[in-house]
Every structure is written in structure tokens, then in C-alpha cells.
Amino acid sequence: MKIYVVKQGDSVDTIAASQGIPVENLLFDNQIGYPYRLAVGQALYIRDEVPFDERMPLYVFGYAYPIISPDNLENTLPYLTDLYVFSYGFTMEGDLVPPMSPDDWMIERAWQLGVRPVLTLTPLGPDGHFNNSLVSSVVHNREVQQRLIWSLGLKMMEKGFAGLDIDFEYIMAADRLAYADFVKRTTQIMNQFGYQVTVALAPKTSAAQSGLLYEGVDYRLLGEAANRVLLMTYEWGYTFGPPMAVAPINMVRKVVDYAITEIPKEKISLGIPNYGYDWPLPYERGVTRARTINNLEAVQIAIDHGAEIQFDEVAMSPFFRYWQYGVQHEVWFEDVRSYKAKFDLIQEYGLTGAGYWQIMQFFRANWLLMEQMFDIKKFSA
């Protein structure tokens, strides 16, 4: 496996010839469409038909809304162990709220390709934002818990789900112990029926980390309560924040360093972003809002504006700036170099899983690189 960085004067023909591969492979693997333009600094995956000698087994999943295009889902499923359907909510009384779009077709197709569909539970309010009052209502009231867990079990049997993912965010500090107890109780009940339970964790670097995103999340208790955890190691660069890498590897490493002191590494999946952001400059706190873009779109923006893609060796992430209509922009995204840094970290720490937020856009080079480095776990229907 090689990664080639485009230089001034390169073309798809010259790169393919220099790497000894058919140009068709280069185009297909990197999703390069006609007229086959490239950006200086663009990283390309160069296929090696020989896999690594010893590939670690890896549990791989990705979150997807039911509105995902059938083609994107079809292309991605061969690289997944589990498909996390996003998302089911619940009311203050513990009644389950289904996704806004039908998910039956996703569940059926996942099973057909040997991928287990997993129900994702979130405390999302009617406005689409996480509601910590919903969290409090369920973790402190046994009757509400019982109704919710019963509803989950019925829905999972009815729909054919194979597991449950609990993705609660902005948990209040006062709910920390009760939330861990809720996850433990839910896991114990679900395990009796053959369902595994995953819990998503905000990216903490210490037990005493302050802030609404972190104070209600107890790594040790939640690691003990659930069958597996996802470290949500992304969103350092985010919609309302200043321009920076979405998942800088130096910060991701700090989260993993802390996590393995509280949770067995065999239970840990590393969160990986499948998107980037485009910020207008200058950044003004409370005013500037970044636009979410996918990785292929980021490269296309660089091509269209003649921007050279740079690579931050500390964050291990690509970025560039460009001008449009008199406004300068800064873009951070993911490429095969940034993904390889994350895969190398998984191997270094002996983690056993990778979870993608999200798989709504298909980025082939990532999956080919992962398949080259890992033995992706699959289960028969």
C-alpha cells in the first residue's frame, strides 16, 4: 500500500505509470471523475493487491440515517461489521419515537450482506438537539426506564435489530451515576436476549474534565456497564468553533491515553469522522458558522479554486485556504493520510474497533486502506 501526494505537473496518466498501476485502478480507487483533474497536495491511495501479512481483526461500524442513498449504503456495507441506524428517540414517559424515515429497507439489506443492524437510541428533542431533561427523566425514574427498555426490546424483535447503541450527550453532572446505572441495567436485560449494547462516550482526557459535554460521562462506570464503548474522537473542529482539524491525531491520542486507564482496550472502538468543514474567514466567535462538506467535495473545492492542499504534521490532517467572492475560506477534511494515522493508532494501542460518524457519503479510499490493514469482522445472517 502506498499513498501518493500530487505534485505540480502531475496527471492521472503520469502518476499511474510511475506507480506501476493501471490508470483505471487509480481513478476507481480515488473516485476521480472526468475530466480527471487533480489538486496539488492531494493524497491518492495506490492499491497493492497483496494484503498485509498479519491483519488485526477489527470490529467496524458506521452510523447512517434512513435517508442514506441506496448506492452509498450498498457500497459501504461490505466493509462493516455492524450498521448503526440513527436514530430512535423517546419521550419523557419512556415511549419510543421512531426515525422520521422508514428504516426497514436498511435493516433488510444489512442482514443480506452479513452486517448486523443496530438500533441507536438518542435523547433528541423535537428540535433535533440533545435534551438533557430527557436523560434525567429516564435515568432517575424506574417506571420510565422499564417502559423504555420494554419498548426497545419489542422494537428490536419486530424490526430485526441485532443490538443497541446508547448515544446520550450533554449529560448533567448530577446524572452521572444514575446514567451509568441505567446503561448497566439496560445491558444486563438486553444481554439476556442475545443483544449486545454499545455506549458512545464524549472524548475526555481526564476524569475531572469540566464542561457539560464531559461531566456526566464516567469512563470507568460506563466501560463496566456496556459490552463495548465508542470514543467520539471527533468534533474538535466543528460548526461553530474556530477552523481546525475535526479529529487531530495529537488530541485523539490524549483521549485514548486516558480511556485505556479506565476501560479495557478490548472494549474500545475509536471514533472516526467521514466529513470536513469549510469556514469563512475571519472567524468570529458566536457569528461564524462552518459548512459541513464531504472529503471528495473538499478536494473538488481545492481543484475549482486552484488551491494547494497542505498537511498538518501535528494534527495529521489536510487543510487549505481559498478565496471566493472576496471572502477567504479555510477547509479541514480527511484523506488517506489522516485515516492511516488513525488506523496506526488503533494498531499501536491494540484497540479492537472503529466507528464512523457517519457513512452518508462514500469515500472508497478509506475503506480500501482499512481492508488492506485490518481483517474486518463479519457475521453470517
C-alpha distance (Angstrom), angle and dihedral (degrees) to the residues before:
residue distance angle dihedral
M1 . . .
K2 3.79 . .
I3 3.78 136.1 .
Y4 3.80 115.3 -146.2
V5 3.81 120.8 -161.2
V6 3.80 113.6 -150.3
K7 3.82 116.5 -117.6
Q8 3.78 130.5 -161.7
G9 3.82 109.7 -75.7
D10 3.82 95.5 22.2
S11 3.79 121.9 134.7
V12 3.79 131.5 -175.4
D13 3.82 88.7 -104.2
T14 3.81 95.5 52.0
I15 3.82 92.7 44.2
A16 3.82 93.3 49.1
A17 3.80 90.7 48.3
S18 3.81 93.1 48.3
Q19 3.80 91.4 49.5
G20 3.79 94.8 44.3
I21 3.80 95.4 -122.8
P22 3.83 132.8 121.3
V23 3.79 111.6 -94.6
E24 3.82 87.7 -128.5
N25 3.82 89.5 63.9
L26 3.80 92.0 50.4
L27 3.80 91.9 50.0
F28 3.81 95.1 45.1
D29 3.80 98.2 43.6
N30 3.81 93.1 48.9
Q31 3.83 97.1 36.6
I32 3.81 92.7 -123.0
G33 3.78 110.5 169.2
Y34 3.78 132.9 -163.7
P35 3.03 129.0 -41.4
Y36 3.85 81.9 35.4
R37 3.79 97.8 -137.0
L38 3.80 120.6 172.4
A39 3.80 135.8 -159.5
V40 3.79 120.7 -129.8
G41 3.81 105.7 -109.9
Q42 3.82 93.5 25.5
A43 3.81 112.8 143.8
L44 3.81 116.5 -134.0
Y45 3.78 128.6 -164.2
I46 3.80 111.7 -127.7
R47 3.77 110.7 -156.3
D48 3.79 121.2 -127.8
E49 3.79 111.8 -166.7
V50 3.82 90.7 -152.0
P51 3.84 113.4 79.5
F52 3.79 122.3 -140.8
D53 3.82 113.1 -76.5
E54 3.80 94.5 -119.0
R55 3.78 116.0 23.9
M56 3.79 118.1 -170.7
P57 3.80 114.5 -127.7
L58 3.80 109.0 -111.8
Y59 3.79 133.2 -167.1
V60 3.83 105.5 -140.5
F61 3.78 129.1 -172.8
G62 3.76 139.2 161.6
Y63 3.79 135.2 -159.7
A64 3.80 117.9 -123.5
Y65 3.78 135.9 176.3
P66 3.83 116.1 -133.9
I67 3.81 87.8 -112.8
I68 3.83 90.9 69.8
S69 3.79 111.5 127.8
P70 3.81 113.2 -102.6
D71 3.82 90.1 -125.7
N72 3.82 93.3 54.6
L73 3.79 91.2 48.1
E74 3.80 92.5 46.0
N75 3.81 91.4 50.8
T76 3.81 94.1 47.6
L77 3.82 103.7 42.2
P78 3.84 95.1 76.1
Y79 3.82 88.3 64.6
L80 3.82 97.1 48.8
T81 3.77 136.0 86.5
D82 3.81 93.0 -167.6
L83 3.80 136.1 13.4
Y84 3.83 113.7 -142.9
V85 3.81 109.1 -150.8
F86 3.81 110.1 -147.5
S87 2.92 115.2 -118.1
Y88 3.79 156.5 3.3
G89 3.80 118.6 162.1
F90 3.77 133.9 -169.0
T91 3.79 140.8 -143.7
M92 3.80 130.3 -119.4
E93 3.80 86.8 -97.3
G94 3.81 93.6 54.1
D95 3.79 98.7 -104.4
L96 3.81 114.7 146.9
V97 3.82 118.6 -115.9
P98 3.84 114.9 -154.7
P99 3.82 125.4 -141.6
M100 3.80 116.5 -83.1
S101 3.82 91.4 -114.1
P102 3.84 128.5 48.3
D103 3.80 113.8 -92.1
D104 3.82 100.6 -174.8
W105 3.82 93.1 99.6
M106 3.82 91.6 54.7
I107 3.78 92.6 49.6
E108 3.80 92.6 48.6
R109 3.81 94.3 47.9
A110 3.79 92.4 46.6
W111 3.81 92.1 55.7
Q112 3.80 91.1 46.4
L113 3.83 89.5 58.6
G114 3.80 95.4 43.9
V115 3.81 94.9 -102.0
R116 3.81 120.3 132.4
P117 3.83 115.4 -130.4
V118 3.81 114.1 -137.5
L119 3.80 126.5 -161.3
T120 3.81 112.0 -128.4
L121 3.82 114.7 -150.4
T122 3.81 118.5 -158.1
P123 3.83 134.1 171.3
L124 3.79 92.7 -129.6
G125 3.78 116.0 158.5
P126 3.83 126.3 -144.1
D127 3.83 88.7 -87.3
G128 3.80 91.3 60.6
H129 3.80 94.0 -112.3
F130 3.80 128.3 116.8
N131 3.80 110.2 -92.8
N132 3.79 115.6 -154.2
S133 3.82 90.4 -169.3
L134 3.81 87.1 66.5
V135 3.79 88.8 52.3
S136 3.81 91.6 51.6
S137 3.80 91.6 47.8
V138 3.79 93.1 57.2
V139 3.80 103.0 36.3
H140 3.82 95.5 50.7
N141 3.80 99.7 41.1
R142 3.81 118.3 68.6
E143 3.80 92.6 -167.1
V144 3.82 91.6 54.7
Q145 3.82 89.7 45.4
Q146 3.77 91.9 51.5
R147 3.80 92.2 50.0
L148 3.81 92.2 47.9
I149 3.80 95.6 46.8
W150 3.81 90.8 46.5
S151 3.81 90.3 49.8
L152 3.81 90.8 48.6
G153 3.79 92.0 51.6
L154 3.79 93.0 50.1
K155 3.81 92.7 47.0
M156 3.81 92.9 47.8
M157 3.80 91.8 51.8
E158 3.81 92.5 44.0
K159 3.81 95.0 48.9
G160 3.80 99.5 35.3
F161 3.80 98.8 -115.1
A162 3.80 116.7 167.2
G163 3.79 99.7 -156.5
L164 3.78 148.9 -3.6
D165 3.81 131.7 -110.7
I166 3.81 118.3 -163.0
D167 3.80 109.3 -154.5
F168 3.81 107.8 176.9
E169 3.81 118.2 160.1
Y170 3.82 135.2 -176.2
I171 3.80 92.0 29.8
M172 3.79 111.1 179.2
A173 3.81 118.2 -116.0
A174 3.80 89.9 -120.2
D175 3.83 89.2 59.7
R176 3.83 95.9 51.8
L177 3.80 98.8 104.7
A178 3.80 95.6 35.3
Y179 3.81 90.8 50.7
A180 3.81 91.9 52.1
D181 3.82 89.3 48.9
F182 3.81 90.3 51.0
V183 3.82 91.7 52.0
K184 3.82 90.6 47.0
R185 3.80 93.3 49.9
T186 3.80 92.7 45.6
T187 3.81 91.5 49.0
Q188 3.80 93.0 49.6
I189 3.80 91.9 51.8
M190 3.81 95.2 42.9
N191 3.81 92.6 47.8
Q192 3.80 89.8 57.5
F193 3.81 87.7 63.4
G194 3.79 95.2 44.1
Y195 3.80 97.0 -99.4
Q196 3.81 120.0 134.6
V197 3.82 119.0 -144.6
T198 3.80 127.2 -144.2
V199 3.80 125.2 -170.8
A200 3.82 124.0 -157.5
L201 3.80 115.6 -136.1
A202 3.80 129.4 -157.5
P203 3.84 110.3 -118.8
K204 3.82 103.2 -94.4
T205 3.80 124.7 176.8
S206 3.82 96.6 -169.7
A207 3.79 139.6 16.8
A208 3.80 92.7 -114.7
Q209 3.82 96.4 48.3
S210 3.80 109.5 144.6
G211 3.78 128.2 -138.8
L212 3.81 136.7 81.7
L213 3.80 91.8 -92.2
Y214 3.83 92.4 58.2
E215 3.80 114.9 25.8
G216 3.79 96.9 77.0
V217 3.82 93.6 48.6
D218 3.81 114.7 89.3
Y219 3.81 108.1 -171.5
R220 3.78 96.0 -164.1
L221 3.81 96.7 47.2
L222 3.80 94.8 42.3
G223 3.80 91.5 45.0
E224 3.79 88.2 55.4
A225 3.81 93.4 43.5
A226 3.81 101.0 52.2
N227 3.81 133.1 53.2
R228 3.80 91.4 -127.4
V229 3.81 138.9 2.1
L230 3.79 133.7 -145.6
L231 3.79 117.2 -146.5
M232 3.81 104.4 -145.9
T233 3.79 91.8 -142.4
Y234 3.79 98.0 172.3
E235 3.82 141.4 74.6
W236 3.78 99.2 71.7
G237 3.76 82.3 125.2
Y238 3.82 104.0 44.3
T239 3.80 143.3 157.9
F240 3.81 98.1 -81.2
G241 3.80 99.6 26.8
P242 3.80 131.3 87.9
P243 3.82 119.9 -80.1
M244 3.80 112.0 -78.7
A245 3.80 141.7 120.4
V246 3.80 115.3 -57.5
A247 3.81 91.6 -137.3
P248 3.84 109.9 13.8
I249 3.79 106.5 -166.3
N250 3.82 93.2 -136.8
M251 3.82 89.7 59.9
V252 3.81 93.5 40.4
R253 3.81 88.1 54.9
K254 3.82 91.4 53.9
V255 3.81 90.4 54.5
V256 3.80 92.0 49.8
D257 3.82 91.2 46.0
Y258 3.79 88.9 57.9
A259 3.81 97.0 37.9
I260 3.81 94.9 57.4
T261 3.81 89.9 56.3
E262 3.81 89.9 60.8
I263 3.83 106.0 26.9
P264 3.83 130.9 43.1
K265 3.80 107.9 -105.3
E266 3.81 89.2 -130.7
K267 3.82 87.8 69.7
I268 3.80 97.2 48.9
S269 3.80 128.1 103.1
L270 3.80 117.6 -174.5
G271 3.79 115.5 -131.0
I272 3.82 114.2 -127.3
P273 3.84 126.6 -170.6
N274 3.81 121.7 -134.0
Y275 3.80 97.2 -165.8
G276 3.79 145.3 51.3
Y277 3.79 140.9 -148.8
D278 3.81 136.8 -116.4
W279 3.83 113.8 -152.1
P280 3.82 125.0 -167.2
L281 3.82 111.4 -136.2
P282 2.94 144.8 -92.5
Y283 3.80 93.3 44.9
E284 3.80 113.7 -133.9
R285 3.80 117.4 -171.9
G286 3.80 111.8 -119.4
V287 3.79 92.4 11.8
T288 3.81 109.7 55.5
R289 3.78 116.0 81.6
A290 3.82 121.8 -170.7
R291 3.80 121.9 -141.0
T292 3.81 117.0 -126.9
I293 3.81 112.8 -125.0
N294 3.79 135.4 173.2
N295 3.79 124.1 -116.5
L296 3.81 96.1 -104.6
E297 3.79 90.2 47.9
A298 3.80 90.1 53.8
V299 3.80 91.6 56.1
Q300 3.80 90.8 46.6
I301 3.80 90.3 53.5
A302 3.81 89.6 52.7
I303 3.82 90.5 49.4
D304 3.81 94.2 47.2
H305 3.80 92.7 50.8
G306 3.79 99.0 37.6
A307 3.80 92.0 -117.6
E308 3.80 121.7 159.3
I309 3.80 113.4 -131.0
Q310 3.81 113.6 -127.6
F311 3.80 127.7 -161.3
D312 3.80 124.0 -139.3
E313 3.81 106.6 -143.2
V314 3.83 93.3 -161.6
A315 3.82 97.0 49.5
M316 3.83 90.0 30.4
S317 3.79 89.1 -138.9
P318 3.83 135.4 122.4
F319 3.80 122.5 -118.9
F320 3.80 141.8 161.3
R321 3.78 143.1 175.6
Y322 3.79 129.5 -130.6
W323 3.80 140.1 171.2
Q324 3.80 125.7 -122.2
Y325 3.83 127.2 171.6
G326 3.80 90.6 -13.8
V327 3.81 93.8 -53.1
Q328 3.78 122.9 110.4
H329 3.82 117.8 -138.1
E330 3.80 134.2 -163.0
V331 3.80 120.7 -151.7
W332 3.81 129.3 -165.5
F333 3.80 121.0 -178.5
E334 3.83 143.8 144.3
D335 3.80 129.4 -87.9
V336 3.80 136.8 166.2
R337 3.82 90.9 -79.2
S338 3.80 93.7 55.2
Y339 3.80 91.4 43.6
K340 3.79 91.9 50.0
A341 3.82 89.2 53.1
K342 3.81 89.2 55.4
F343 3.81 92.9 45.4
D344 3.81 90.0 49.4
L345 3.80 89.0 52.7
I346 3.82 91.0 51.6
Q347 3.79 89.3 53.5
E348 3.80 93.9 43.6
Y349 3.81 93.7 54.1
G350 3.79 96.5 36.2
L351 3.80 93.9 -121.7
T352 3.78 115.3 168.2
G353 3.79 105.4 -147.7
A354 3.79 149.0 40.2
G355 3.81 125.6 -156.7
Y356 3.82 123.6 -166.1
W357 3.75 126.4 -146.4
Q358 2.94 96.4 -138.2
I359 3.82 143.4 -7.5
M360 3.81 99.4 -170.0
Q361 3.83 90.1 116.9
F362 3.80 122.0 45.8
F363 3.82 116.6 -127.8
R364 3.79 105.0 -178.8
A365 3.82 98.9 -172.2
N366 3.81 90.7 62.2
W367 3.79 93.2 54.2
L368 3.80 94.4 44.5
L369 3.79 90.0 51.3
M370 3.80 91.4 48.3
E371 3.81 91.6 48.6
Q372 3.80 88.8 50.8
M373 3.82 93.1 52.6
F374 3.83 103.0 34.3
D375 3.78 142.1 39.1
I376 3.80 100.7 -125.6
K377 3.81 111.2 -141.9
K378 3.79 115.2 -121.4
F379 3.79 131.6 -174.6
S380 3.79 128.3 -154.6
A381 3.78 120.2 -118.7
